[in-house]
Amino acid sequence: MEYIARAKWWVVSADRVIEDGAVLVRRGQVARVFRSHNAAARTARCCRWVDFGDAIVAPGLVNAHAHLELSGLASQTPRGGDFARWVRAVIEARASRTFERLVRDVCAGAARALESGTTTIVDVDSTGAAPVALRSSPLRVVHMREALDAQDPQRTAPALARLRQALPKTQRSAEGLSPHAPFSVSPALFAALGALAKRRDLPVQMHWSETQAEIDWLLEGRGPLAALLGSSPRRSGLELLERAGLFERNLSLVHGNFPRRGEPQSLARRGVTLVHCPGSHAWFERAPFPFARYAAAGVRVALGTDSLASNEDLDMRRELRLAASAHARWGARELWRAATEHGAAAIGRAGRIGVLERGACADWIVLPERVRGERAVLDALCASTRAIEQTWIAGRRVLAGAGLENGPRTSLGGSGPSRGRARWRAAR
């Protein structure tokens, strides 16, 4: 399928916004970006056109960290700073759910993410439910398969056993690895995961530096985790990753609330992505996220939602609004980059998703917002509460108003926008 799409505003990337531009889509990818409708018409006279009118068309959002299997736990876990109490509630609630129920939970979470403009999601899966649930989903998904043994040697082999068989790679899904956290993964399991990631060339994501209790146990063997985990490695989480060879992978670390001196600089040197989840951060009533330290060090920061067990929604635009309200120095351009390009870079897809440049996947959202000027475009994407009107993946409309669709509906004649629908017309 080949066509030209035009709109009042095209957000090609965080650094490039085109007024009255157009793109040529061929086989699900952006084949060319035009600076004007006229230039597109002169170049490709025989193509079909789809007209979004006065709307903003922008790259689909990349949710860099989620747990879709926990989507059924909304309103079942406590808020506030007692993290251990929250963990116990999650374990208890999840244990009561059958595999079939978890599959339905994943489907519901994915539907909400898609509805709110997410086209790619990095999902941590500990049960195997997500790969089953999302086989036919239009979402692009990286299944980060979680592994942990809680420092118990008897649990190491079972943790590895579920990872032995690789997940089938498709056009829209891929496999990754997720060592749960430095305190819940033994040195033996870390080493095995490092070897597995290298052998299969997999992206890796891990919770890191989320609580002070984690730091106290890792470095000094003290605090509330000592009674549960026993002997401490007396090393930092980053040192454990280094020893396992995981600093050499496409690595993303989630939370990072307590970076030690020099750690942001180390992440920046290695090209590691730090994923911040503003909604989850607020849920636990944590101290302000140290954004300024990461920014000063040049760390690539992406955004994620975490799960409905620790957030009110799976809406990435809500995360944008929360991040903007908490960090005044985080401008709309960098916010948008965090919600798109930086998430793509974390999984080795830079230039392919999160942008609408030549060669990128034709994944975009349509926001029916009338604005004036490039700055207002990015401000609207990051601050507007208006609902996404349409979501397109691989050049086909997958969501518009009533829900999922098989693809764009073709209608000839007319070139103006129609509310809730993209209008097709024959090229002149």
C-alpha positions in Angstrom: 0.0 0.0 0.0 1.3 3.4 -1.0 -0.1 6.9 -0.3 0.7 10.4 0.7 -0.6 11.8 4.0 -0.9 15.5 4.6 -1.6 17.5 7.7 -1.4 21.0 9.1 1.4 20.0 11.4 3.9 17.0 11.0 6.1 16.3 14.0 9.0 14.5 12.2 11.1 14.4 15.4 11.5 16.5 18.5 13.8 18.7 16.5 11.8 19.0 13.3 8.2 20.2 13.0 6.8 20.9 9.5 3.8 23.1 8.8 1.6 22.1 5.9 3.9 19.1 5.2 3.3 15.6 3.9 4.8 12.1 4.0 4.9 9.4 1.4 4.1 6.0 3.0 5.2 2.8 1.3 4.8 -0.7 2.7 4.3 0.5 6.2 7.3 2.9 6.3 7.9 6.6 5.7 9.5 6.6 2.3 9.8 10.4 2.0 9.1 13.6 3.9 7.9 16.7 2.0 8.2 20.3 3.2 4.9 21.2 1.5 1.7 19.7 0.0 2.6 21.2 -3.4 6.0 19.5 -3.3 4.4 16.2 -2.6 1.8 16.7 -5.4 4.6 17.5 -7.9 6.6 14.5 -7.0 4.0 11.7 -6.7 1.0 12.5 -8.9 -0.4 9.0 -9.1 -0.6 8.3 -5.4 -3.6 8.2 -3.2 -3.8 10.9 -0.5 -5.1 10.9 3.1 -5.9 14.2 4.6 -5.8 15.0 8.3 -6.7 18.6 7.9 -5.8 21.0 10.7 -4.6 18.3 13.1 -1.2 17.5 14.6 0.3 14.3 13.4 3.2 13.0 15.6 5.2 9.9 16.1 3.4 7.2 18.2 4.5 7.3 21.9 7.0 4.8 23.2 6.2 3.5 26.7 9.7 2.5 27.9 8.5 0.6 31.0 5.3 -1.2 31.8 4.0 -4.4 33.5 0.8 -5.1 31.5 0.2 -8.3 33.5 -0.5 -6.2 36.5 -3.3 -4.2 34.8 -6.0 -6.1 36.8 -4.6 -4.8 40.1 -5.9 -1.3 39.8 -7.1 0.0 43.2 -5.9 -3.2 44.9 -2.6 -1.9 46.3 -1.7 0.7 48.9 -0.3 4.1 48.1 2.4 5.9 50.0 6.0 5.2 51.1 5.7 1.7 52.6 7.2 -0.1 49.6 7.4 -3.5 51.4 3.7 -3.3 52.1 3.0 -2.6 48.5 5.2 -5.5 47.4 3.3 -7.9 49.7 0.0 -6.7 48.3 1.1 -7.2 44.7 2.4 -10.7 45.4 -0.8 -11.7 47.1 -3.1 -10.2 44.5 -1.2 -11.7 41.5 -1.1 -15.1 43.1 -4.9 -15.2 43.2 -5.2 -14.7 39.4 -5.3 -17.6 36.9 -3.2 -17.5 33.8 -6.3 -16.9 31.7 -7.2 -13.9 33.9 -3.7 -12.5 33.5 -4.0 -12.8 29.7 -7.2 -10.8 29.9 -5.5 -8.2 32.1 -2.7 -7.8 29.6 -5.2 -7.3 26.8 -7.0 -4.6 28.8 -3.8 -2.8 29.6 -2.6 -3.0 26.0 -6.0 -1.6 24.8 -5.7 1.4 27.1 -2.1 2.1 26.1 -3.1 2.0 22.4 -6.2 4.2 23.0 -4.0 6.9 24.6 -1.5 7.0 21.8 1.2 4.4 22.6 2.4 2.5 19.6 5.4 0.7 21.1 5.6 -0.7 24.6 8.5 -2.2 26.6 6.7 -4.7 28.8 8.2 -6.7 31.7 6.7 -10.1 31.7 7.1 -12.6 34.6 4.3 -15.1 33.8 4.4 -15.6 30.1 0.9 -14.1 29.8 1.9 -11.1 27.6 3.3 -13.0 24.6 0.2 -15.1 24.5 -2.2 -12.1 25.0 -0.5 -9.8 22.4 0.0 -12.3 19.5 -2.6 -10.5 17.4 -2.2 -7.0 18.9 -1.2 -4.1 16.5 1.1 -2.8 19.2 4.8 -3.1 18.8 6.1 -4.9 21.9 9.4 -5.8 23.4 8.7 -8.6 25.9 11.3 -8.1 28.7 11.2 -11.6 30.2 11.8 -11.1 34.0 14.1 -13.3 36.0 14.9 -13.3 39.7 15.9 -15.8 42.4 16.0 -13.6 45.5 19.6 -14.7 46.2 18.3 -18.3 46.7 20.5 -20.9 44.8 17.6 -23.3 44.6 15.6 -20.8 42.5 18.3 -20.0 40.0 17.9 -23.0 37.7 14.0 -22.6 37.6 14.4 -18.9 36.8 16.6 -19.8 33.8 14.5 -22.7 32.6 11.7 -20.5 31.5 14.1 -18.4 29.4 15.8 -21.3 27.5 13.4 -21.2 24.6 13.5 -17.9 22.7 10.3 -16.2 21.9 9.5 -16.0 18.2 10.4 -12.7 16.7 7.8 -11.0 14.5 7.4 -7.8 12.7 5.9 -6.2 15.8 7.3 -8.1 18.7 10.7 -8.9 20.0 12.3 -10.5 23.1 14.4 -8.9 25.8 15.6 -9.8 29.3 14.8 -8.2 32.6 16.9 -9.1 35.6 14.4 -7.9 38.2 16.8 -5.8 40.4 20.4 -5.9 41.7 19.1 -7.1 45.2 16.8 -9.9 43.8 19.2 -11.5 41.3 22.1 -13.6 42.6 25.6 -13.3 41.0 25.1 -16.8 39.4 21.9 -15.7 37.8 23.4 -12.4 36.7 26.2 -14.2 35.0 23.8 -16.6 33.2 21.6 -13.7 32.1 24.6 -11.8 30.8 25.7 -14.8 28.7 22.1 -15.3 27.4 21.7 -11.7 26.4 25.0 -11.8 24.5 24.2 -15.0 22.8 20.8 -13.9 21.6 21.7 -10.2 21.2 18.9 -9.1 23.5 18.0 -5.7 25.0 18.1 -5.7 28.8 16.0 -3.7 31.3 16.3 -3.7 35.1 14.8 -1.9 38.1 17.7 0.0 39.7 18.3 2.3 42.6 14.6 2.5 43.4 14.7 2.6 47.2 17.3 3.5 49.8 16.8 0.0 51.3 18.3 -1.4 48.1 21.4 0.7 48.3 21.9 0.0 52.0 21.8 -3.8 51.5 23.9 -3.9 48.4 26.7 -1.8 49.8 26.6 -2.5 53.5 24.4 -5.5 54.1 22.1 -3.6 56.4 18.5 -2.4 56.4 15.1 -4.2 56.0 16.4 -6.4 53.1 19.1 -8.0 55.2 16.8 -10.3 57.1 15.3 -11.5 53.8 18.3 -11.8 51.5 21.2 -12.7 53.8 24.8 -12.0 52.8 25.3 -8.8 50.8 27.6 -8.6 47.7 29.1 -5.4 49.0 28.9 -4.0 45.5 26.7 -1.4 43.8 24.1 -2.4 41.3 26.2 -1.0 38.4 29.2 -3.1 39.5 27.0 -6.2 39.4 25.8 -5.3 35.9 29.4 -4.7 34.8 30.6 -8.1 36.1 27.7 -9.8 34.3 28.6 -8.1 31.0 25.3 -6.4 30.9 26.7 -2.9 30.6 27.6 -3.8 27.0 24.0 -4.5 25.9 21.2 -2.2 24.9 20.5 -1.5 28.6 17.8 0.6 30.2 17.5 1.1 34.0 14.2 2.0 35.6 13.6 4.5 38.4 17.2 5.5 39.5 15.9 7.6 42.4 19.1 7.4 44.4 22.2 7.7 42.1 25.5 7.7 43.9 28.3 10.1 43.1 29.6 9.5 39.6 26.8 7.0 38.6 25.0 9.4 36.2 28.3 10.1 34.4 28.9 6.3 34.2 25.4 5.8 32.6 26.0 8.6 30.1 29.4 7.2 29.1 27.9 3.8 28.4 24.9 5.1 26.6 22.5 3.6 29.1 18.9 4.9 29.1 17.3 5.8 32.4 13.5 5.3 32.5 11.5 7.6 34.8 7.9 6.8 35.6 6.3 10.0 36.9 2.9 8.5 37.8 4.5 5.6 39.8 6.9 8.1 41.4 3.9 10.1 42.6 2.0 7.0 43.8 4.8 6.2 46.3 5.1 9.8 47.4 8.8 9.8 46.7 11.2 12.7 47.0 11.7 14.7 43.8 13.3 12.6 41.0 16.9 13.8 40.5 16.3 14.9 36.9 18.8 17.8 37.1 21.7 15.4 38.0 20.9 13.1 35.0 20.5 16.1 32.7 23.8 17.6 33.8 25.6 14.4 33.1 24.0 13.9 29.7 22.0 10.8 30.5 19.3 9.8 28.0 16.1 9.8 30.0 13.0 8.1 28.7 9.4 7.9 30.2 7.3 4.9 31.1 4.0 4.3 33.0 5.0 1.3 35.2 1.9 -0.7 36.0 -1.7 -0.1 37.2 -0.6 -1.5 40.5 1.3 1.7 41.1 -0.2 4.2 38.7 -3.7 5.6 37.9 -3.4 5.1 34.1 -1.3 3.7 31.3 -1.5 7.0 29.4 1.9 8.3 28.3 0.6 11.8 27.8 -0.4 11.9 31.4 3.2 11.0 32.2 4.3 13.9 30.1 2.0 16.3 32.0 3.2 14.9 35.4 6.9 15.3 34.4 6.3 18.8 33.2 4.6 19.9 36.4 7.4 18.3 38.5 10.4 19.6 36.5 10.0 23.1 35.2 13.4 22.9 33.5 12.3 20.0 31.3 11.0 21.8 28.2 8.4 20.4 25.8 11.1 19.4 23.2 13.0 17.3 25.7 9.8 15.9 27.2 8.6 14.8 23.8 12.0 13.2 23.0 11.8 11.3 26.3 8.4 9.9 25.4 9.5 8.8 21.9 13.1 8.8 20.7 14.8 8.0 23.9 12.5 5.0 24.5 13.3 3.8 21.0 17.0 4.2 21.6 16.7 2.1 24.8 15.7 -1.0 22.7 18.0 -0.4 19.8 15.3 1.1 17.5 16.6 4.6 17.2 15.5 6.1 13.8 12.9 3.4 13.3 10.3 4.3 15.9 9.6 7.5 17.8 10.3 9.6 14.7 8.7 10.0 11.2 11.9 10.4 9.3 12.7 8.6 6.0 13.0 4.9 6.7 11.1 5.0 10.0 8.0 2.9 10.7 4.8 4.8 9.8 3.5 4.8 13.4 1.7 8.0 14.4 -1.0 9.6 16.4 -3.5 12.3 15.3 -4.3 15.1 17.8 -7.2 17.3 16.7 -5.7 20.5 18.1 -5.5 23.8 16.2 -2.3 25.7 17.2 -0.1 28.4 15.8 3.6 27.9 15.6 6.1 25.0 16.1 6.5 25.6 19.9 2.7 25.5 20.4 2.7 22.1 18.6 5.0 20.5 21.1 3.3 22.2 24.0 0.0 20.8 22.9 1.4 17.3 22.6 2.9 17.5 26.1 0.2 19.5 27.9 -3.2 19.1 26.2 -5.8 16.8 27.8 -7.6 16.4 24.5 -8.0 12.8 23.5 -6.0 11.2 20.7 -8.3 11.0 17.6 -6.5 8.3 15.7 -3.6 5.9 16.1 -1.8 4.4 13.1 0.8 1.6 13.1 2.8 0.5 10.0 0.8 2.9 7.9 -2.6 1.6 8.8 -5.2 3.0 11.1 -5.6 0.7 14.1 -7.7 2.9 16.4 -10.2 5.6 15.7 -13.2 6.5 17.8 -15.1 3.2 18.1 -12.0 1.1 18.5 -9.7 -1.2 16.5 -9.9 -1.3 12.7 -8.4 -3.4 10.1 -7.0 -0.5 8.2 -7.8 2.8 6.5 -11.1 3.2 4.8 -10.9 4.6 1.3 -13.3 7.3 0.1 -12.7 9.3 -3.0 -13.4 13.0 -3.4 -12.9 16.0 -1.1 -9.7 17.1 0.5 -10.8 18.6 3.8 -10.6 16.9 7.2 -13.5 14.9 8.6 -13.9 14.7 12.4 -12.8 11.3 13.7 -11.8 9.9 10.3 -8.9 10.4 7.9 -10.3 11.2 4.5 -8.8 9.4 1.5 -8.8 11.0 -2.0 -7.3 10.3 -5.3 -4.2 12.4 -6.1 -4.7 15.0 -8.8 
